Amino acid sequence: MHFSVQKDTLVRALRDVTSALATRVVQPILSNVLIESNGETQIKFQATDLDLCIETKVPAIVHTAGAITLPGKKLLEIVSKLPNELVSFQVNVENSDVAVTCKRSKFNITGLPAAEFPKVTDARPESSVLMPAMVLKKSIAQTAFAAAGYDASSILGGVYILLADGNFECTATDGSRLAHRREELTALVAQAGKTEGDKETEGKAATATLEKGGMLRAIIPAKACNEIVKLMDGSDASAKNDKTASDEPKSADKFTPGEVRIGLADGQIVFETESHFLSTRLISGEYPRYQELFPTEFKHCAHFNREELVRAIERVSVMSDDRTHLVKMHFEDENLQITANTPDVGRAQEEVSVKFEGQPLDVAVNVRYILDVLQRLSVNEIRLEMTGSLKPLILKGVGDEQYKYLLMPVQAK
């Protein structure tokens, strides 16, 4: 095998796929990246920890076809330090030794045969739906952070997606907060029927189904969702930077940039763009009835400038307790007073202008939980709906009614 790839393209591809490498390596092959030729002008990179698999394709000059696996982290470290020129790979098939050269730099890396790499993506979905990649990216970015990081294997450690009747919903919760985004889709295209028999599909409805008319539901691990966002970013970068890719004739099964294909195969959910592929295991179980958690009425309402509120909370949070991360908010008239206090350390206070409706109210919240959402919204004005000091707070972006964030207050001493 012999091929050459531009250094910056190579680094981008390796950063994409090495996120899927196993952190605790039981099998040495799981710390390697599979590299194989895909025609005369493309190289495919793939990595997996058996739960998550990421694959990307990049333009290359393929002199001799073949496949090899190389240590992913070490290869990325080497390539990152090379000059931005063509990087050449020559594989000795007899001993899996690979010579990596760029200008005057030369490295020899010992790999493992491609035949030892797990065949995790052999089964591609027969049924799938197409949707705008930016909708998926924005929905996941604004919800996945609310999933429970302390238990990745439970329902609360996942992101629930529901696609039905032209609507896409994305939800995550850790029990103390809940982020939800709903989008109306105009570019949704269903590409097939059910992937399973009717009886079996019905029994797994809480886990994952893909039905005729483009209905899909699944609970996806939050880690995989974060990688999906990176995958969307990588696809954007490929479309802008890889000029050679746009010159290639499109085959009938390819889709245009800006779309993502979602499907189910062998108990996993699959996301595909023009240059990237990601598959991940699903989380089994019945997701909570989150719609019932949102209050139908409120007694207090406040409007803020988002950036002003973020800066004020960040300053006050310096004095929040390292254990409770608590900040207190006092709403009265046109003023919000934010305070934080740590015994034997000190106290901080900040005031922010606010449009407030209702009787004076005191609320205490986890500062990280409110900053998490404020830093991920792009709107200028925020609306906060409240019922009482210990009742759920509902945060929305003014002009963006598709997004809701529920936050439970904390009992302040």
C-alpha positions as a Markdown table, in Angstrom:
| # | Residue | x | y | z |
|---|---|---|---|---|
| 1 | Met | 0.0 | 0.0 | 0.0 |
| 2 | His | 1.3 | 3.5 | -0.9 |
| 3 | Phe | -0.6 | 6.8 | -0.7 |
| 4 | Ser | -0.1 | 10.5 | -0.1 |
| 5 | Val | -2.3 | 13.0 | 1.8 |
| 6 | Gln | -2.0 | 16.7 | 2.5 |
| 7 | Lys | -0.9 | 17.2 | 6.1 |
| 8 | Asp | -3.8 | 19.5 | 7.2 |
| 9 | Thr | -6.4 | 17.2 | 5.7 |
| 10 | Leu | -4.7 | 14.2 | 7.4 |
| 11 | Val | -4.7 | 15.9 | 10.8 |
| 12 | Arg | -8.4 | 16.8 | 10.5 |
| 13 | Ala | -9.3 | 13.2 | 9.6 |
| 14 | Leu | -7.3 | 11.7 | 12.4 |
| 15 | Arg | -8.8 | 14.1 | 15.0 |
| 16 | Asp | -12.2 | 13.1 | 13.8 |
| 17 | Val | -11.7 | 9.4 | 14.2 |
| 18 | Thr | -9.4 | 9.1 | 17.2 |
| 19 | Ser | -12.3 | 10.3 | 19.4 |
| 20 | Ala | -13.7 | 6.8 | 19.0 |
| 21 | Leu | -10.6 | 5.0 | 20.2 |
| 22 | Ala | -10.9 | 2.8 | 23.3 |
| 23 | Thr | -9.7 | 4.6 | 26.4 |
| 24 | Arg | -9.2 | 1.3 | 28.3 |
| 25 | Val | -7.6 | -1.0 | 25.7 |
| 26 | Val | -8.5 | -4.6 | 26.2 |
| 27 | Gln | -7.5 | -5.5 | 22.6 |
| 28 | Pro | -4.5 | -3.7 | 21.2 |
| 29 | Ile | -6.2 | -3.3 | 17.8 |
| 30 | Leu | -8.8 | -1.0 | 19.4 |
| 31 | Ser | -6.1 | 1.7 | 19.9 |
| 32 | Asn | -5.4 | 1.6 | 16.2 |
| 33 | Val | -6.9 | 3.5 | 13.3 |
| 34 | Leu | -7.9 | 1.5 | 10.2 |
| 35 | Ile | -6.5 | 3.1 | 7.0 |
| 36 | Glu | -7.6 | 1.8 | 3.7 |
| 37 | Ser | -7.8 | 2.9 | 0.1 |
| 38 | Asn | -11.2 | 3.8 | -1.4 |
| 39 | Gly | -10.6 | 4.1 | -5.1 |
| 40 | Glu | -7.7 | 5.9 | -6.7 |
| 41 | Thr | -8.4 | 9.4 | -5.1 |
| 42 | Gln | -9.6 | 8.7 | -1.6 |
| 43 | Ile | -8.5 | 7.2 | 1.7 |
| 44 | Lys | -10.8 | 6.1 | 4.5 |
| 45 | Phe | -10.0 | 6.3 | 8.2 |
| 46 | Gln | -11.9 | 4.4 | 10.8 |
| 47 | Ala | -11.7 | 3.9 | 14.6 |
| 48 | Thr | -13.9 | 2.1 | 17.1 |
| 49 | Asp | -14.2 | 1.1 | 20.8 |
| 50 | Leu | -16.9 | -1.4 | 19.8 |
| 51 | Asp | -19.7 | 0.9 | 21.1 |
| 52 | Leu | -18.9 | 3.9 | 19.0 |
| 53 | Cys | -17.5 | 3.9 | 15.4 |
| 54 | Ile | -16.3 | 6.9 | 13.4 |
| 55 | Glu | -15.3 | 6.9 | 9.8 |
| 56 | Thr | -14.1 | 9.7 | 7.5 |
| 57 | Lys | -13.0 | 9.9 | 3.9 |
| 58 | Val | -10.5 | 12.3 | 2.5 |
| 59 | Pro | -9.0 | 13.1 | -0.9 |
| 60 | Ala | -5.6 | 11.4 | -1.5 |
| 61 | Ile | -3.2 | 10.2 | -4.2 |
| 62 | Val | -3.4 | 6.4 | -4.1 |
| 63 | His | -0.4 | 4.8 | -5.8 |
| 64 | Thr | -1.0 | 1.3 | -4.5 |
| 65 | Ala | -4.3 | 0.1 | -2.9 |
| 66 | Gly | -4.4 | -1.7 | 0.4 |
| 67 | Ala | -5.2 | -1.4 | 4.1 |
| 68 | Ile | -3.3 | -1.2 | 7.4 |
| 69 | Thr | -4.0 | -0.2 | 11.0 |
| 70 | Leu | -1.7 | 2.2 | 12.9 |
| 71 | Pro | -1.7 | 3.5 | 16.6 |
| 72 | Gly | -4.1 | 6.4 | 16.4 |
| 73 | Lys | -2.9 | 8.7 | 19.1 |
| 74 | Lys | 0.8 | 8.3 | 18.2 |
| 75 | Leu | 0.1 | 8.8 | 14.5 |
| 76 | Leu | -1.9 | 12.0 | 15.2 |
| 77 | Glu | 1.0 | 13.2 | 17.4 |
| 78 | Ile | 3.5 | 12.6 | 14.6 |
| 79 | Val | 1.5 | 14.1 | 11.8 |
| 80 | Ser | 0.6 | 17.2 | 13.8 |
| 81 | Lys | 4.3 | 18.2 | 14.0 |
| 82 | Leu | 5.0 | 17.8 | 10.3 |
| 83 | Pro | 5.1 | 20.7 | 7.8 |
| 84 | Asn | 2.0 | 21.4 | 5.8 |
| 85 | Glu | 3.0 | 19.4 | 2.8 |
| 86 | Leu | 2.1 | 16.0 | 1.2 |
| 87 | Val | 2.6 | 13.2 | 3.7 |
| 88 | Ser | 3.5 | 9.8 | 2.1 |
| 89 | Phe | 2.7 | 6.4 | 3.5 |
| 90 | Gln | 4.5 | 3.2 | 2.3 |
| 91 | Val | 3.4 | -0.1 | 3.9 |
| 92 | Asn | 5.5 | -3.2 | 4.0 |
| 93 | Val | 2.9 | -5.9 | 3.9 |
| 94 | Glu | 5.2 | -8.6 | 5.2 |
| 95 | Asn | 5.8 | -7.0 | 8.6 |
| 96 | Ser | 3.2 | -4.2 | 8.8 |
| 97 | Asp | 5.9 | -1.6 | 9.0 |
| 98 | Val | 4.9 | 1.8 | 7.7 |
| 99 | Ala | 7.3 | 4.5 | 6.5 |
| 100 | Val | 5.8 | 8.0 | 6.9 |
| 101 | Thr | 7.7 | 10.7 | 5.1 |
| 102 | Cys | 7.2 | 14.5 | 4.6 |
| 103 | Lys | 9.9 | 16.7 | 3.2 |
| 104 | Arg | 13.0 | 15.7 | 5.2 |
| 105 | Ser | 11.1 | 14.0 | 8.0 |
| 106 | Lys | 10.8 | 10.2 | 8.1 |
| 107 | Phe | 9.1 | 8.0 | 10.7 |
| 108 | Asn | 8.7 | 4.2 | 10.8 |
| 109 | Ile | 5.6 | 3.0 | 12.6 |
| 110 | Thr | 4.7 | -0.6 | 13.4 |
| 111 | Gly | 1.1 | -1.4 | 12.6 |
| 112 | Leu | -1.2 | -4.4 | 12.8 |
| 113 | Pro | -2.9 | -6.1 | 9.8 |
| 114 | Ala | -6.2 | -4.7 | 8.7 |
| 115 | Ala | -7.7 | -8.2 | 8.9 |
| 116 | Glu | -7.6 | -8.0 | 12.7 |
| 117 | Phe | -9.7 | -4.8 | 12.8 |
| 118 | Pro | -13.3 | -5.4 | 14.0 |
| 119 | Lys | -15.9 | -5.4 | 11.3 |
| 120 | Val | -18.3 | -3.0 | 13.0 |
| 121 | Thr | -19.7 | -1.2 | 10.1 |
| 122 | Asp | -20.3 | -4.0 | 7.6 |
| 123 | Ala | -24.1 | -3.7 | 8.0 |
| 124 | Arg | -25.3 | -0.4 | 6.6 |
| 125 | Pro | -28.9 | 0.7 | 7.2 |
| 126 | Glu | -31.4 | -0.3 | 4.6 |
| 127 | Ser | -33.9 | 2.2 | 5.9 |
| 128 | Ser | -33.0 | 5.8 | 6.7 |
| 129 | Val | -34.2 | 9.4 | 6.6 |
| 130 | Leu | -32.4 | 12.6 | 5.4 |
| 131 | Met | -32.5 | 15.8 | 7.3 |
| 132 | Pro | -30.6 | 19.1 | 7.4 |
| 133 | Ala | -27.3 | 18.7 | 9.2 |
| 134 | Met | -27.5 | 22.1 | 10.8 |
| 135 | Val | -30.8 | 21.3 | 12.5 |
| 136 | Leu | -29.3 | 18.1 | 13.9 |
| 137 | Lys | -26.1 | 19.9 | 15.0 |
| 138 | Lys | -27.9 | 22.8 | 16.7 |
| 139 | Ser | -30.4 | 20.5 | 18.4 |
| 140 | Ile | -27.8 | 18.2 | 19.9 |
| 141 | Ala | -25.5 | 21.0 | 20.9 |
| 142 | Gln | -28.2 | 22.7 | 22.9 |
| 143 | Thr | -29.4 | 19.6 | 24.7 |
| 144 | Ala | -26.7 | 16.9 | 25.1 |
| 145 | Phe | -24.9 | 18.9 | 27.8 |
| 146 | Ala | -27.9 | 18.3 | 30.1 |
| 147 | Ala | -27.6 | 14.5 | 30.1 |
| 148 | Ala | -26.2 | 12.8 | 33.2 |
| 149 | Gly | -22.5 | 12.5 | 32.9 |
| 150 | Tyr | -22.2 | 10.3 | 36.0 |
| 151 | Asp | -24.0 | 7.3 | 34.4 |
| 152 | Ala | -23.4 | 7.0 | 30.7 |
| 153 | Ser | -25.2 | 3.7 | 30.4 |
| 154 | Ser | -28.5 | 4.7 | 31.9 |
| 155 | Ile | -31.4 | 6.5 | 30.2 |
| 156 | Leu | -30.5 | 9.8 | 31.8 |
| 157 | Gly | -27.0 | 9.4 | 30.3 |
| 158 | Gly | -28.5 | 9.6 | 26.8 |
| 159 | Val | -30.2 | 12.0 | 24.4 |
| 160 | Tyr | -33.7 | 11.1 | 23.3 |
| 161 | Ile | -34.5 | 11.9 | 19.7 |
| 162 | Leu | -37.9 | 11.7 | 18.1 |
| 163 | Leu | -38.6 | 12.3 | 14.5 |
| 164 | Ala | -42.3 | 12.2 | 13.4 |
| 165 | Asp | -44.8 | 14.0 | 11.2 |
| 166 | Gly | -42.2 | 16.4 | 9.9 |
| 167 | Asn | -41.0 | 17.4 | 13.4 |
| 168 | Phe | -37.7 | 16.7 | 15.1 |
| 169 | Glu | -37.4 | 16.7 | 18.9 |
| 170 | Cys | -34.2 | 16.4 | 20.9 |
| 171 | Thr | -34.3 | 16.0 | 24.7 |
| 172 | Ala | -31.8 | 15.4 | 27.5 |
| 173 | Thr | -32.1 | 15.5 | 31.3 |
| 174 | Asp | -30.1 | 14.5 | 34.4 |
| 175 | Gly | -32.9 | 14.8 | 36.8 |
| 176 | Ser | -32.1 | 18.3 | 38.0 |
| 177 | Arg | -32.4 | 20.0 | 34.6 |
| 178 | Leu | -33.9 | 19.3 | 31.2 |
| 179 | Ala | -33.1 | 20.7 | 27.8 |
| 180 | His | -35.5 | 20.3 | 24.9 |
| 181 | Arg | -35.5 | 21.5 | 21.3 |
| 182 | Arg | -38.2 | 21.0 | 18.7 |
| 183 | Glu | -37.8 | 21.8 | 15.0 |
| 184 | Glu | -40.2 | 21.7 | 12.0 |
| 185 | Leu | -38.5 | 20.0 | 9.1 |
| 186 | Thr | -39.2 | 21.0 | 5.5 |
| 187 | Ala | -36.4 | 18.9 | 3.9 |
| 188 | Leu | -37.2 | 15.6 | 5.6 |
| 189 | Val | -37.0 | 12.6 | 3.1 |
| 190 | Ala | -37.9 | 9.1 | 4.2 |
| 191 | Gln | -35.9 | 6.5 | 2.3 |
| 192 | Ala | -37.5 | 3.2 | 3.3 |
| 193 | Gly | -39.9 | 1.3 | 5.5 |
| 194 | Lys | -39.5 | -0.5 | 8.8 |
| 195 | Thr | -36.2 | -2.1 | 9.6 |
| 196 | Glu | -37.8 | -4.8 | 11.8 |
| 197 | Gly | -41.0 | -6.9 | 11.8 |
| 198 | Asp | -44.1 | -5.2 | 13.3 |
| 199 | Lys | -44.2 | -7.2 | 16.5 |
| 200 | Glu | -40.5 | -6.9 | 17.3 |
| 201 | Thr | -40.5 | -3.1 | 16.5 |
| 202 | Glu | -43.5 | -2.5 | 18.7 |
| 203 | Gly | -41.8 | -4.2 | 21.6 |
| 204 | Lys | -38.7 | -2.0 | 21.2 |
| 205 | Ala | -40.5 | 1.3 | 20.6 |
| 206 | Ala | -38.9 | 2.9 | 23.7 |
| 207 | Thr | -35.4 | 2.0 | 22.4 |
| 208 | Ala | -35.3 | 2.6 | 18.7 |
| 209 | Thr | -37.6 | 2.4 | 15.7 |
| 210 | Leu | -37.6 | 3.6 | 12.2 |
| 211 | Glu | -40.9 | 3.4 | 10.4 |
| 212 | Lys | -42.5 | 4.3 | 7.1 |
| 213 | Gly | -43.1 | 8.0 | 6.6 |
| 214 | Gly | -39.8 | 8.9 | 8.4 |
| 215 | Met | -40.7 | 8.2 | 12.0 |
| 216 | Leu | -37.6 | 7.5 | 14.2 |
| 217 | Arg | -37.1 | 7.4 | 17.9 |
| 218 | Ala | -33.9 | 6.5 | 19.8 |
| 219 | Ile | -31.9 | 7.1 | 23.0 |
| 220 | Ile | -28.3 | 7.9 | 22.1 |
| 221 | Pro | -25.3 | 8.0 | 24.5 |
| 222 | Ala | -24.4 | 11.6 | 25.2 |
| 223 | Lys | -20.7 | 10.9 | 24.3 |
| 224 | Ala | -21.8 | 9.8 | 20.8 |
| 225 | Cys | -23.9 | 12.9 | 20.5 |
| 226 | Asn | -20.9 | 15.2 | 21.2 |
| 227 | Glu | -19.0 | 13.4 | 18.5 |
| 228 | Ile | -22.0 | 13.9 | 16.1 |
| 229 | Val | -21.6 | 17.6 | 16.6 |
| 230 | Lys | -17.9 | 17.4 | 15.8 |
| 231 | Leu | -18.8 | 15.2 | 12.7 |
| 232 | Met | -21.0 | 18.0 | 11.5 |
| 233 | Asp | -18.2 | 20.5 | 12.0 |
| 234 | Gly | -15.8 | 18.2 | 10.1 |
| 235 | Ser | -18.2 | 17.9 | 7.2 |
| 236 | Asp | -18.5 | 21.7 | 7.0 |
| 237 | Ala | -14.7 | 22.0 | 6.9 |
| 238 | Ser | -14.4 | 19.3 | 4.3 |
| 239 | Ala | -16.9 | 21.0 | 2.1 |
| 240 | Lys | -15.0 | 24.3 | 2.3 |
| 241 | Asn | -11.4 | 23.1 | 2.2 |
| 242 | Asp | -11.3 | 19.9 | 0.1 |
| 243 | Lys | -11.6 | 21.3 | -3.4 |
| 244 | Thr | -10.9 | 18.0 | -5.0 |
| 245 | Ala | -14.0 | 16.4 | -3.5 |
| 246 | Ser | -16.3 | 18.9 | -5.2 |
| 247 | Asp | -14.7 | 18.1 | -8.6 |
| 248 | Glu | -15.6 | 14.4 | -8.4 |
| 249 | Pro | -18.7 | 13.2 | -10.2 |
| 250 | Lys | -21.5 | 12.3 | -7.8 |
| 251 | Ser | -22.9 | 8.8 | -7.9 |
| 252 | Ala | -26.6 | 8.2 | -7.5 |
| 253 | Asp | -26.3 | 7.2 | -3.8 |
| 254 | Lys | -24.5 | 10.4 | -2.7 |
| 255 | Phe | -26.3 | 13.3 | -1.1 |
| 256 | Thr | -25.6 | 17.0 | -1.2 |
| 257 | Pro | -23.6 | 18.8 | 1.4 |
| 258 | Gly | -25.7 | 20.1 | 4.3 |
| 259 | Glu | -27.7 | 16.8 | 4.7 |
| 260 | Val | -27.3 | 14.0 | 7.1 |
| 261 | Arg | -28.7 | 10.5 | 6.7 |
| 262 | Ile | -29.9 | 8.7 | 9.9 |
| 263 | Gly | -30.7 | 5.0 | 10.0 |
| 264 | Leu | -30.8 | 1.9 | 12.1 |
| 265 | Ala | -28.6 | -1.2 | 11.5 |
| 266 | Asp | -27.9 | -4.2 | 13.8 |
| 267 | Gly | -29.1 | -2.5 | 17.0 |
| 268 | Gln | -27.1 | 0.7 | 16.3 |
| 269 | Ile | -28.0 | 4.1 | 15.0 |
| 270 | Val | -26.0 | 5.4 | 12.1 |
| 271 | Phe | -25.3 | 9.0 | 11.0 |
| 272 | Glu | -23.8 | 9.7 | 7.6 |
| 273 | Thr | -22.8 | 12.8 | 5.7 |
| 274 | Glu | -21.0 | 13.2 | 2.4 |
| 275 | Ser | -17.6 | 12.5 | 4.0 |
| 276 | His | -18.3 | 11.1 | 7.5 |
| 277 | Phe | -19.9 | 8.1 | 9.1 |
| 278 | Leu | -20.7 | 7.5 | 12.8 |
| 279 | Ser | -22.5 | 4.5 | 14.4 |
| 280 | Thr | -23.2 | 4.0 | 18.0 |
| 281 | Arg | -25.0 | 1.6 | 20.4 |
| 282 | Leu | -28.4 | 2.6 | 21.7 |
| 283 | Ile | -29.6 | 2.9 | 25.3 |
| 284 | Ser | -32.6 | 0.7 | 26.1 |
| 285 | Gly | -35.5 | 1.8 | 28.2 |
| 286 | Glu | -38.5 | 4.0 | 28.4 |
| 287 | Tyr | -37.6 | 7.7 | 28.3 |
| 288 | Pro | -39.4 | 9.9 | 30.9 |
| 289 | Arg | -42.6 | 11.8 | 29.9 |
| 290 | Tyr | -40.8 | 15.0 | 29.7 |
| 291 | Gln | -43.6 | 17.1 | 28.2 |
| 292 | Glu | -45.5 | 16.7 | 31.5 |
| 293 | Leu | -42.7 | 18.4 | 33.4 |
| 294 | Phe | -43.1 | 21.8 | 31.9 |
| 295 | Pro | -45.5 | 24.1 | 33.9 |
| 296 | Thr | -48.5 | 25.3 | 32.0 |
| 297 | Glu | -48.6 | 28.7 | 33.8 |
| 298 | Phe | -46.2 | 31.0 | 35.7 |
| 299 | Lys | -46.5 | 33.9 | 38.2 |
| 300 | His | -43.2 | 35.7 | 37.5 |
| 301 | Cys | -41.4 | 36.6 | 34.3 |
| 302 | Ala | -38.0 | 38.2 | 33.7 |
| 303 | His | -36.3 | 39.3 | 30.5 |
| 304 | Phe | -32.5 | 39.7 | 30.3 |
| 305 | Asn | -29.7 | 40.6 | 27.9 |
| 306 | Arg | -28.0 | 37.2 | 27.6 |
| 307 | Glu | -24.4 | 38.4 | 27.4 |
| 308 | Glu | -24.8 | 40.8 | 30.3 |
| 309 | Leu | -26.2 | 38.1 | 32.5 |
| 310 | Val | -23.5 | 35.6 | 31.5 |
| 311 | Arg | -20.7 | 38.0 | 32.4 |
| 312 | Ala | -22.4 | 38.9 | 35.8 |
| 313 | Ile | -22.9 | 35.3 | 36.8 |
| 314 | Glu | -19.3 | 34.3 | 35.8 |
| 315 | Arg | -17.9 | 37.1 | 38.0 |
| 316 | Val | -20.1 | 36.2 | 41.0 |
| 317 | Ser | -19.4 | 32.4 | 40.5 |
| 318 | Val | -15.8 | 33.0 | 41.6 |
| 319 | Met | -17.2 | 33.2 | 45.2 |
| 320 | Ser | -19.6 | 30.3 | 44.9 |
| 321 | Asp | -19.0 | 27.3 | 47.2 |
| 322 | Asp | -16.9 | 24.6 | 45.5 |
| 323 | Arg | -19.2 | 21.9 | 46.8 |
| 324 | Thr | -22.7 | 23.4 | 46.1 |
| 325 | His | -21.9 | 25.8 | 43.3 |
| 326 | Leu | -24.8 | 27.9 | 44.5 |
| 327 | Val | -25.7 | 31.4 | 43.5 |
| 328 | Lys | -28.8 | 33.3 | 44.7 |
| 329 | Met | -30.9 | 35.6 | 42.6 |
| 330 | His | -33.2 | 38.2 | 44.0 |
| 331 | Phe | -35.8 | 39.7 | 41.5 |
| 332 | Glu | -37.5 | 43.0 | 42.3 |
| 333 | Asp | -38.8 | 45.7 | 40.0 |
| 334 | Glu | -36.2 | 46.4 | 37.3 |
| 335 | Asn | -33.3 | 44.8 | 39.1 |
| 336 | Leu | -31.8 | 41.4 | 39.5 |
| 337 | Gln | -29.3 | 41.0 | 42.4 |
| 338 | Ile | -27.0 | 38.0 | 42.1 |
| 339 | Thr | -24.9 | 36.9 | 45.1 |
| 340 | Ala | -22.6 | 34.0 | 46.1 |
| 341 | Asn | -21.0 | 33.3 | 49.4 |
| 342 | Thr | -18.4 | 30.8 | 50.6 |
| 343 | Pro | -17.8 | 30.7 | 54.4 |
| 344 | Asp | -14.3 | 31.8 | 55.5 |
| 345 | Val | -13.5 | 32.9 | 51.9 |
| 346 | Gly | -15.8 | 35.8 | 51.0 |
| 347 | Arg | -18.9 | 37.1 | 49.2 |
| 348 | Ala | -19.7 | 38.5 | 45.8 |
| 349 | Gln | -22.6 | 40.6 | 44.6 |
| 350 | Glu | -23.6 | 41.9 | 41.2 |
| 351 | Glu | -26.7 | 43.7 | 39.8 |
| 352 | Val | -28.2 | 43.4 | 36.4 |
| 353 | Ser | -31.0 | 45.4 | 34.8 |
| 354 | Val | -34.0 | 43.2 | 34.1 |
| 355 | Lys | -37.6 | 43.6 | 32.9 |
| 356 | Phe | -39.5 | 41.8 | 35.7 |
| 357 | Glu | -43.2 | 41.1 | 36.1 |
| 358 | Gly | -44.5 | 39.7 | 39.4 |
| 359 | Gln | -43.9 | 40.0 | 43.1 |
| 360 | Pro | -40.3 | 40.0 | 44.5 |
| 361 | Leu | -38.8 | 36.6 | 44.3 |
| 362 | Asp | -35.7 | 34.8 | 45.6 |
| 363 | Val | -34.3 | 31.8 | 43.8 |
| 364 | Ala | -31.1 | 29.8 | 44.3 |
| 365 | Val | -29.6 | 27.7 | 41.5 |
| 366 | Asn | -26.5 | 25.7 | 40.6 |
| 367 | Val | -24.3 | 28.2 | 38.8 |
| 368 | Arg | -22.9 | 25.6 | 36.4 |
| 369 | Tyr | -26.4 | 24.6 | 35.3 |
| 370 | Ile | -27.5 | 28.1 | 34.3 |
| 371 | Leu | -24.2 | 29.0 | 32.6 |
| 372 | Asp | -24.3 | 25.8 | 30.6 |
| 373 | Val | -27.4 | 26.8 | 28.8 |
| 374 | Leu | -26.7 | 30.6 | 28.5 |
| 375 | Gln | -23.4 | 29.9 | 26.9 |
| 376 | Arg | -24.9 | 27.6 | 24.2 |
| 377 | Leu | -27.7 | 30.0 | 23.1 |
| 378 | Ser | -27.1 | 32.5 | 20.3 |
| 379 | Val | -30.1 | 34.8 | 20.9 |
| 380 | Asn | -29.6 | 38.3 | 22.5 |
| 381 | Glu | -32.5 | 38.2 | 24.9 |
| 382 | Ile | -33.5 | 35.6 | 27.4 |
| 383 | Arg | -36.9 | 35.0 | 29.0 |
| 384 | Leu | -37.2 | 33.3 | 32.4 |
| 385 | Glu | -40.6 | 32.0 | 33.6 |
| 386 | Met | -41.0 | 31.2 | 37.3 |
| 387 | Thr | -43.8 | 30.0 | 39.6 |
| 388 | Gly | -42.0 | 30.1 | 43.0 |
| 389 | Ser | -38.7 | 29.8 | 44.9 |
| 390 | Leu | -38.7 | 26.0 | 44.7 |
| 391 | Lys | -40.7 | 25.5 | 41.5 |
| 392 | Pro | -39.1 | 24.7 | 38.1 |
| 393 | Leu | -37.6 | 27.6 | 36.2 |
| 394 | Ile | -38.2 | 27.7 | 32.4 |
| 395 | Leu | -35.6 | 29.5 | 30.3 |
| 396 | Lys | -36.3 | 30.4 | 26.7 |
| 397 | Gly | -34.6 | 32.5 | 24.0 |
| 398 | Val | -36.8 | 35.4 | 22.9 |
| 399 | Gly | -37.6 | 34.8 | 19.2 |
| 400 | Asp | -36.7 | 31.1 | 19.5 |
| 401 | Glu | -39.8 | 29.4 | 20.7 |
| 402 | Gln | -38.5 | 26.0 | 19.6 |
| 403 | Tyr | -36.2 | 25.7 | 22.7 |
| 404 | Lys | -37.0 | 25.2 | 26.4 |
| 405 | Tyr | -34.7 | 24.6 | 29.3 |
| 406 | Leu | -36.1 | 23.5 | 32.7 |
| 407 | Leu | -34.0 | 24.0 | 35.8 |
| 408 | Met | -34.8 | 22.9 | 39.3 |
| 409 | Pro | -33.9 | 25.5 | 42.0 |
| 410 | Val | -31.9 | 24.6 | 45.1 |
| 411 | Gln | -33.0 | 25.0 | 48.7 |
| 412 | Ala | -30.9 | 27.8 | 50.0 |
| 413 | Lys | -29.8 | 28.0 | 53.7 |
